[in-house]
Amino acid sequence: MNHPTKWALGVALSLTLILTGTGAAGVGVSAAAEKSPASEIKKVDDAVRVLDEMMKESDKGIPQELFEKCAGIAIIPNLIKVAYGVGGRHGNGILAVRGKNGRWTNPSFIGITGGSLGWQIGVQSADVILVFRTPQSVENIRRGKFTLGADAGVAAGPLGRSAEASTDAQLKAEIYSYSRSRGLFAGLSVQGASLYVDGDANQQFYGIKGIGAQEIFDGKVGNVPEAAAKLRTALGKYTAPGK
């Protein structure tokens, strides 16, 4: 085979590898795309928006005194509920907890999934906030996964800036739930849903392989994206450190 022919075949092979993403250049582009935390940053930004919007509704917002004393907050924008006799729920969001000094930690990403019986035909999208009342309730999610209503009691939270829990069910609940529905259902129950740490999203956001929720809450991460600081600031607007 003459040299021009060898050269032409070499060029053709190189172009094929690049175009199909199997060459070094293609692999580099693919890896960079996979490591982009854009979707996680958007999720944090959405969580900030949901928190601000729900807290501004004076008649429906989380009571100020409850928020000031809570141990953690989970915010799940656009939780999807699909039903046809048997329903299902799925969504992703963030969880931040309060340290011993009362300040908010960087967020860990979480997922929620589960089902319930007796739903009407339809699809619902809702923004959900879960208020963890005690450090013990937060410990459940630190372990990786737990079921709302089984591993930790959950109840619809009292509404209004100065509202107080008044029923036995609320007083016994470790977690209060708040939802803002935009779909075909009048309300939203999270009973029986499983809450779990989203390790893949944490890895994408912080750029640390195998990063765990406990490490995040303990402040053992560097180069934290700006979105995390925005979330801490938003949470701080409605709480007083150490209160």
Beta strands, then each sheet from edge to edge (+ up, - down):
strand 1: 72-97
strand 2: 108-132
strand 3: 145-147
strand 4: 154-156
strand 5: 175-181
strand 6: 194-197
sheet 1: 1+ 2- 5+ 4+
sheet 2: 1+ 2- 6+ 3-
end
